[in-house]
Amino acid sequence: MMYGDATPHGDLFWLTDGVAAISSFKNLLAMLLAFPGIILYGIGLFYLENLINNSKEKKIYHYLNVFGLTPWMCLHLFYIMILYLFSWLNNNGYQDNAYEICYALFAHLSWIVIASEIMMLPVFVYWFYLVLRKKTVLPRLVAFFNVLIIFGVLEVVKMCMKPSAFRIGFNNGLMSESMFIFFAVILVVRLRQVK
């Protein structure tokens, strides 16, 4: 979603000249791709239940996962709506007010981001605990390839990058990048265990 001219318009660094040029089709496509993306995340995360040894802990993980997956679409929709509105305003004669309107919308509903993150975190914290305490079939070392730890490492990498469209895009995809690495590590470990 983030590309082109990385010149920001204000405090929201992701509302840039490049974002203003995003076509409505690309915003629509990003929203459409979110549905299968979240479904695949869910399948992957629910599969991890099979790696937990105890049925009580499986159940706890299951319900934390249900609550944790709930806000993913909400967050995606929230950002896509602001990105689309910013682009639409800029391309339909409202350039002078585009940033103020989008910032006002973000400021008014920004509590959704915090609430969503609070709902998303417990399942990953619990997964870290389970793997670290040998309550799964995975080795303890895999606990340190937790989504939250990977996210933190990628956040440090991002801070080392110069401001650019790539950095904004990298930042925009941090959670997806973290999930990809997380699942890749578990897949490699499981394939080695099966051999």
C-alpha positions in Angstrom: 0.0 0.0 0.0 2.8 2.4 0.6 4.9 3.5 -2.3 6.0 6.5 -4.3 6.9 9.9 -2.9 7.4 9.5 0.9 6.9 13.2 1.7 4.6 13.2 4.7 1.8 15.8 5.2 1.9 16.0 9.0 2.3 13.9 12.1 0.9 10.8 10.5 4.1 9.8 8.6 2.1 7.3 6.5 -0.1 10.0 4.9 2.3 10.8 2.1 2.3 12.2 -1.4 2.7 8.6 -2.6 -0.4 7.5 -0.6 -2.4 10.4 -2.1 -1.6 8.8 -5.5 -2.9 5.3 -4.7 -5.7 4.3 -7.0 -9.0 3.3 -5.5 -8.6 -0.1 -7.1 -5.4 -0.7 -5.1 -7.2 0.2 -1.8 -10.0 -2.1 -2.8 -7.6 -4.9 -3.6 -5.8 -4.5 -0.3 -9.1 -4.9 1.5 -10.1 -7.9 -0.6 -6.8 -9.6 0.0 -7.2 -9.1 3.8 -10.0 -11.6 3.9 -8.0 -14.7 2.7 -5.0 -13.3 4.5 -6.7 -13.3 7.9 -8.3 -16.7 7.2 -4.9 -18.2 6.5 -3.5 -16.6 9.7 -6.3 -18.1 11.6 -5.7 -21.6 10.1 -2.0 -21.4 10.9 -2.6 -20.1 14.5 -5.3 -22.7 15.2 -3.1 -25.4 13.8 -0.6 -24.6 16.6 -3.1 -26.1 19.1 -2.0 -29.5 17.8 1.5 -28.8 19.1 0.3 -28.2 22.7 0.6 -31.2 25.0 -2.1 -30.5 27.6 -5.8 -30.3 26.7 -6.5 -27.5 29.3 -3.7 -25.4 27.8 -5.0 -26.1 24.3 -8.4 -24.8 25.3 -6.9 -21.6 26.8 -4.8 -21.0 23.7 -7.9 -21.7 21.5 -10.0 -19.0 23.3 -7.1 -16.5 23.4 -6.7 -17.1 19.7 -10.4 -16.4 19.0 -10.2 -13.1 20.8 -6.8 -12.3 19.3 -8.0 -12.8 15.7 -11.1 -10.7 16.1 -9.5 -7.3 15.7 -7.3 -8.1 12.7 -9.9 -7.1 10.1 -11.0 -4.2 12.2 -7.5 -2.7 12.1 -7.0 -3.4 8.4 -10.4 -1.7 7.6 -9.5 1.2 9.8 -6.3 2.0 8.0 -7.6 1.2 4.5 -10.5 3.6 5.1 -8.2 6.5 6.1 -5.8 5.7 3.2 -8.7 5.6 0.7 -10.2 8.9 2.1 -6.8 10.6 1.9 -6.3 9.6 -1.7 -9.9 10.4 -2.7 -9.8 13.9 -1.1 -6.4 14.7 -2.7 -7.7 13.6 -6.2 -11.1 15.3 -6.0 -10.2 18.9 -5.2 -9.9 18.7 -1.4 -6.1 18.7 -1.2 -6.1 21.6 1.3 -8.2 19.7 3.8 -7.3 16.1 3.1 -4.7 15.8 5.9 -6.8 17.6 8.5 -9.8 15.4 7.8 -7.9 12.2 7.8 -6.0 13.2 10.9 -9.3 14.1 12.7 -10.7 10.7 11.7 -7.6 8.9 13.0 -7.5 10.9 16.2 -11.1 10.3 16.9 -10.9 6.5 16.4 -7.2 5.8 17.3 -8.4 4.0 20.5 -9.3 1.2 18.2 -5.6 0.6 17.5 -4.7 0.3 21.2 -7.8 -1.9 22.0 -7.0 -4.2 19.0 -3.4 -4.6 20.1 -4.4 -5.4 23.6 -6.7 -8.1 22.3 -4.1 -9.5 19.9 -1.1 -9.7 22.4 -2.3 -12.3 25.0 -2.3 -15.3 22.6 1.4 -14.6 21.6 2.4 -14.1 25.2 0.7 -17.3 26.1 2.4 -19.1 23.2 5.8 -17.9 24.4 5.1 -19.2 27.9 3.9 -22.6 26.5 7.0 -23.1 24.3 9.4 -21.8 26.9 8.0 -24.1 29.6 8.1 -27.2 27.3 4.3 -27.5 27.2 4.5 -28.0 23.4 6.3 -30.5 21.2 8.7 -27.7 20.1 12.2 -27.0 21.6 12.5 -24.1 24.0 14.6 -22.1 21.6 11.5 -21.7 19.3 10.0 -19.5 22.0 12.4 -16.8 21.1 11.0 -16.8 17.5 7.7 -15.5 18.9 5.8 -13.1 16.7 6.3 -10.3 19.4 10.0 -10.8 19.6 10.4 -10.9 15.8 8.2 -7.8 15.6 10.5 -6.0 18.1 13.6 -7.0 16.1 12.1 -5.8 12.8 11.1 -2.6 14.6 14.8 -2.0 15.4 15.7 -2.8 11.8 13.1 -0.2 10.7 14.6 2.4 12.9 18.0 1.9 11.2 16.5 2.7 7.8 16.5 6.1 6.2 13.1 7.7 5.6 11.8 6.3 2.3 8.8 4.8 0.7 10.3 1.3 1.4 10.6 2.1 5.1 7.0 3.2 5.3 6.0 0.0 3.4 8.2 -2.1 5.7 6.6 -0.5 8.7 3.1 -1.0 7.3 3.8 -4.8 6.9 5.7 -5.4 10.2 3.1 -7.7 11.7 2.7 -9.7 8.4 6.5 -10.0 8.1 6.7 -11.2 11.7 4.0 -13.7 11.1 5.7 -15.0 8.0 9.0 -15.6 9.9 7.2 -17.1 12.9 5.4 -19.7 10.7 8.5 -20.4 8.7 10.5 -21.2 11.8 7.8 -23.5 13.1 7.5 -25.2 9.7 11.2 -25.8 9.5 11.4 -27.2 13.1 8.4 -29.4 12.5 9.8 -30.8 9.3 13.0 -31.7 11.1 11.1 -33.3 13.9 9.1 -35.5 11.5 12.2 -36.8 9.7 
